[in-house]
Amino acid sequence: MDNLPASIPNTAALLGSALAVCFLLANAKSLPLAHSFRLLPSFYGLLLKPRLFPVAKKTGVLPSEPSTAAAARPALFKHHVTSSRAVLLDLDINMHKSNSTFFADADINRAELLTRLLGPGLAATGPPAAIPLLAAVQCNFKREISPFQAYHLSSRILAWDDKSLFTVTYFLKPGAKLPADVEVAGGPGAVLGDPSLKRSVYAVMVTRYVCKAGRVTVEPAAVLEAAGLLVAGATAQGAEKEKHEAGLVAAGDVEIAVKHGIQYVGDCMV
């Protein structure tokens, strides 16, 4: 050993360091505290910003009795899509993506969705500004995700009732498309019942939120109206006019989407 060139230990050390850096970079999303840091922008947008920069409350912005039937902006049902990959630290003893890691991935995706859509509506409820509290999660695992396999997360607002707001998150093969006339109109049940679409689905997750302003439960429809996503006065314009002239999703189509969303929630969460 004494006769080994001095450069060999240095080369081995550099190689070991390079491998360690590559491992850390490849598994960055699963490292300790990485999940918390990735949630910081949404934490600011949903919790801190409404309190630091409160929105002036306008008359009629937050109705005491939100409309049960209203047209919607197309953004209400628009998917928020992120990409990811099953890294080494995601794998379980069976050498595929651990079921528990699906929930951590969905946390980031859903938080970004809610921050983008509901920030103004939540701020309009204050003071105190409402916050969406996670109340329940249910995941239907359909196919395994292999080591280093890429996948997409696609979340949208699924439905709501008097107390709860529901989102759906799909884990999809990259490039998979969910046609709105099937997925929004029929809900996750229509996707899983379609022979061609269901082959692209690794898992479907439904999440229930309750919006709280202090101890008061704020109706989700009120938050959606305050955020400009539901338009109560548009129903009288007629379905076709809502669709083509105002650029809205007709009230009847909104009711159908919510109905099928609630039906799926009842099937999978009860």
N, C-alpha and C positions, 0 to 999 in steps of 0.2 A: 504493500500500500504506500510505503514511503516513496516508491519510485514513480507513482502516478503523477502525470503532469498537473500542475496547480490549476490549470484551466478546467479540468474535468469536474471537480466539486462545484466550481462557479457555474458551469454549464448545467449541471444537474439541479442546482438551486434555482437558476433562471427558468428551467423547464418546469420544475415543480410549481414555481410562482405563477407561471403562465397558465398551467393547467388549473390551478386554484382560482385564478381570475376568470378563466373561461367557465368554470363550474358555477361561480357566483353569478356571472352575467346570465348564463343560460337558465338559472333558477331564481332570478331576481324577484319574480312575482311571489315566490313562496318563502322568501327569507323572513326571519323575525322582523316585525314592525313594518314590513313592506305593505301589508294590507291596510294598516292604519294610515300610512303616508299616502297611499293611493286614494283613500277616502277623504283626505283633507279638503280638496276643492269643493266636494259636495257638502261636507260639514260646514264650510264657510257659507256656501250658497243657500243652504236650507236652514241653518241654525243661527249663524252669526250675522250675516248680512241683513236679514229682516229686522234684527234688533239694533244693529249699529246704524243702519240707514233706513228707518221705517218709511213706508209708503203712505202718503197722505190719503186718508180714507174718504172716498167720494160717495155722495149720496147714491144709493142704489147699487154700489159696486158689490156689496156682500148682502144679498137678499136674505131676509129672515126665513122666508119660505122659498127655497130654490125651486125652479120649474121642474116638474116631473117629465115634461116633454120639451125638448129643445133641439135645434139644429146644432151642428158642431163644426169647428174649424178642422180641416183635414189633419192638422198637427196632433189632434187629440189621439188619434189611433196610429200615428206614425211610429215605426219601430226605431229604437236606438240600438245600433249595431256596433259591437266591438269584437276584436279578434284575439285569440289566445292559442296556446299550445300546451299539450300535456308534458310537463317537464319531469325530471327525475324525482323531485320532491313531491310531486303530485301522485306518484304511483303507490299502489297498495301491494299486499302480499301476492295478489294474482297478476301483478305486472300490467295493470291498466289503471286509468285515472280513478283515484279513490272517490267513492260517492260523496264523502264529506267535503271534498274540494269544490264540488259543483256549487255549494252554497256560498263559499268565499268568492268565487268568480262572479256569481250573480249579484252579490252585494254591490260590487263596483258598478256593474252595468245598470242596475236598477237605480242606484243613487244618482248616477249621471242623468238618467231619464227624468227622475222626479225633480232634480235641480233645474233642468232645462225647461220643463213644462210648468211646474207648480210654484216656482220661486215667487213670482209676482202675486199669485193668488193667496199664498200663505202669508205673505207680508201684509196683504190688505185686510187680514182678519184682526190685526193688532190694534192697540196693545191688549194682551200679549199676542205676538204673532204665533200662528199655529205651526205645529211641526207634525210630520207624518211618523207615527210610531208603528214599528213592525209588530203585528199581532199573531201571525201564523204563516207557515211556509209548508208547502207540500210539493214533492218532486216525484214525477213518474219517469223512471229510468227505462229507456227503450233499447239502447245499444251501448256497448262499451267503447271507450276511447283509448286507443293504443298508445304506447310510449312515443313521445315526440309528434304525435298526430295533431294537426291544426284543426281548429273548430271556431265557429262564430257564435256569439251570444247575441240574441235579438229580443229586446223587451219592448212592451207597449202597455198602455193602460187597457185593461181587459173589460172591466165593468165596475159598477158601484151600486150601493143601496143607501138606505138612510144613514147608516153609521160607518160603513167600510168602503174602502177603495181597494180594488184588486188589480194586480199587474200579472202579466204572463211573460215568462222568459223561455225562449227556445234555445237549445244547444243544437247547432246545425252543422252539417258538412259545409266547408267553404264553397261559396258560389250558389248555395241553395236559395231559391226564391219561394216566398210564400205569397201567392196571389191574394190581393185584398178581397176579391169577390168570394174567395173561399175562406181565408183565415179570419178576416174581420167580420164578415157576414155570418159565418158559421162557428167561429171560435175554435179553440184547440181541438174540440171534438171532431170538427170537420177535417182538420189537418190529419189527425191520427186515423180518421176513417178513409182517407184518400190513399189508394194503393201506391201512387207515384210519390206523393209528398212525404208520407210517413217514413220512407226509406232514407230520407235525408235528416231525420230527427234522432238525435242521441238521447235527449231528455226534454221534458216539459215541466217547468216549475211555476206554480201559482203562489203569489204572495198577497197576504191581506194586511192592509194598513188602516190605522185609525188616526184621524187628524185631531189633535188636541191643542186648544188654546187655553193654557192653564189647566183647569180641571174640566173645562167645557169641551164636549165633543162637537166638532164642526162637521156639518154634512158635506160629504165629498162634492156633491153637485154645486154647493155654494162656492167652494174653493175653485172648481173648474170654471164656473161663471166669472168669478173674480179674476181668474187668470186669462179670460177671454177665449177659452176653449169651447164653452157652451154658449150659445146665443139664443136666449129664450124668446126674443121677439120675432125671430125669423120663421117661426112655424106657420104663421098666417100667410106667408108669401107663396106657399104651395111647394110641393116636393121638387118639381122640375125647375122652378125658378130658383129655389135654394141651391140646387146642384149646379146649374149652368150660368145663372146671372150673378149670384152672390158668392159662388165658389165654396159653398158649404156642403157638408154632409147632411142630407135631409133628416128631419126629426124622426121620420118613420124608420130610416136606415139605422139611426142611432139606437132607437128602441130595439130593433132586431139584434144588433150587435151586442147590446147590454144583456138582452134576454138570453142569448146563447152563451155569453160569458158567465152569467150567473148560473145557468144550467150546468156548465162544466165545473164551476166552483162547487156546486152542490154535489155533483157526482164524485169529485175527488177529495173533498175536504170533510164530508159528513161521515 
